Structure formats: structure tokens, C-alpha cells
Amino acid sequence: METTIEREVLENIFVTALEGGSNYWYDIPDKEIAKVRKAVPREEEEALSMAIFKAIFDKGVEIVIHDAENPEDELGVINYAIIKERLRDLSEHAHYSTFLTSEINEHGDAETSDAVFQYLTMADIVFG
């Protein structure tokens, strides 16, 4: 069975995760932020979390995510193709699909957004 995930759901996941739900484990290096801001300047989108979302989904930018405690350690890469693949995998995952289902059903929170963002980044839920 295939589920369509509305853009607004994905925006909410990114904003919630990037603005607080996932701050304890991820770091986005300055060079990655520069790629985002080149694709989506501040004049177009002030909020960095939304700029990251738009850069990936609308502009085809690929973002490398690093570990917050060890910023030199790369945890994963996020781009549009990876997100599509991992959302499909996540929706079929026996243990983790409930996080995505909560988001789709508008019952998401910092915990569920964090879990989905971790899966999008690393194809697993490692932290928390």
C-alpha cells in the first residue's frame, strides 16, 4: 500500500526537528548552511529550518548532517531521492512506522519529528 505524505507534514517534521527536537544530536556545518543559503537566500526565507527544507525539496540541494558532539563525524546525507526512499522504508518498518503515522495524522511532536528526521538522516533511529 502506498501512502501520500503531504508537503505540509514534511515541512512540520523538518521545522520541529531542526528547531529543537533533534538539536541534541545533529550539527549542520557552515559549508552546508552556505549551500542552503545560496539556494534559498534569507530574503526568500528567513527561517533556516524552512530554508533547509526548501533547498532540499525545491532546489535539489544535498545536505550533509554531522554529529553534534563530534562535529567532524558525518552521520548521513539528506537529499530528495534519499528522503523519498527512506520515507517509504520508514512507513513499512515494523517498529518505527508509528512515528511517521503520528506525523501524518497530525499528532506529531518533537519526539516523533526527531525520530523521523533521524531515520531520514541515518536510515535508523539511534539517539533518544
Protein Blocks (a to p, Z undefined) as FASTA:
>chain_A
ZZdddfklmmmmmmmmmnommmmmgccdfklmmmmmmmmgfklomblmlmmmmmmmmnop
acddddfklmmbcfbdcdfklmmmmmmmmmmpmklmmmmmmmmnopacfklmmmmmmmmm
nopafeZZ
